[in-house]
Amino acid sequence: MTLSSPEAPRLTIAELEANYSLYCKALRLLIQEGKTIAKVRRTVCWQRLATLHHCLPGHYRDPDYLYTLLARQLRG
């Protein structure tokens, strides 16, 4: 007997764009909690921010840049 997991529904770029602010908020919360960048890189919000940057680099910043920017804002 083989157990197969159902595939996760795929999101469109439009759906990712619609939730961009939510992903940024999640990233900010993770930074506030003191999560390391290594741990943050394993999150769904990071993956979705990376996808947006990869598909539309002129509109969305690299998640590494966002992490640095948000961490600097929260420290200051």
For each residue, the residues with C-beta under 8 A, 3 or more apart:
1:
2:
3:
4:
5:
6:
7: 10
8:
9:
10: 7
11: 15 16 48
12: 15 16
13: 16 17 52 55 56
14: 17 18
15: 11 12 18 19
16: 11 12 13 19 20 48 51 52
17: 13 14 20 52 56
18: 14 15
19: 15 16 22 23 48
20: 16 17 23 24 49 52 60
21: 24 25
22: 19 25 26 45
23: 19 20 26 27 45 48 49 52
24: 20 21 27 28 49 66 70
25: 21 22 28 29
26: 22 23 29 30 43 45
27: 23 24 30 31 40 45 46 49 63 66 67 70
28: 24 25 31 32 70 74
29: 25 26 32 33
30: 26 27 33 35 39 40 43 45
31: 27 28 34 35 40 67 70 71 74
32: 28 29 74
33: 29 30
34: 31
35: 30 31 39 40
36: 39 40
37: 40 41 64 67
38: 41 42
39: 30 35 36 42 43
40: 27 30 31 35 36 37 43 46 67
41: 37 38 46 63
42: 38 39 46
43: 26 30 39 40 46 47
44: 47 48
45: 22 23 26 27 30 48 49
46: 27 40 41 42 43 49 50 63
47: 43 44 50 51
48: 11 16 19 23 44 45 51 52
49: 20 23 24 27 45 46 52 53 60 63 66
50: 46 47 53 54 62 63
51: 16 47 48 54 55
52: 13 16 17 20 23 48 49 55 56 59 60
53: 49 50 56 57 60 61 62 63
54: 50 51 57
55: 13 51 52
56: 13 17 52 53 59 60
57: 53 54 60 62
58:
59: 52 56
60: 20 49 52 53 56 57
61: 53 65 66 69
62: 50 53 57 65 66
63: 27 41 46 49 50 53 66 67
64: 37 67 68
65: 61 62 68 69
66: 24 27 49 61 62 63 69 70
67: 27 31 37 40 63 64 70 71
68: 64 65 71 72
69: 61 65 66 72 73
70: 24 27 28 31 66 67 73 74
71: 31 67 68 74 75
72: 68 69 75 76
73: 69 70 76
74: 28 31 32 70 71
75: 71 72
76: 72 73
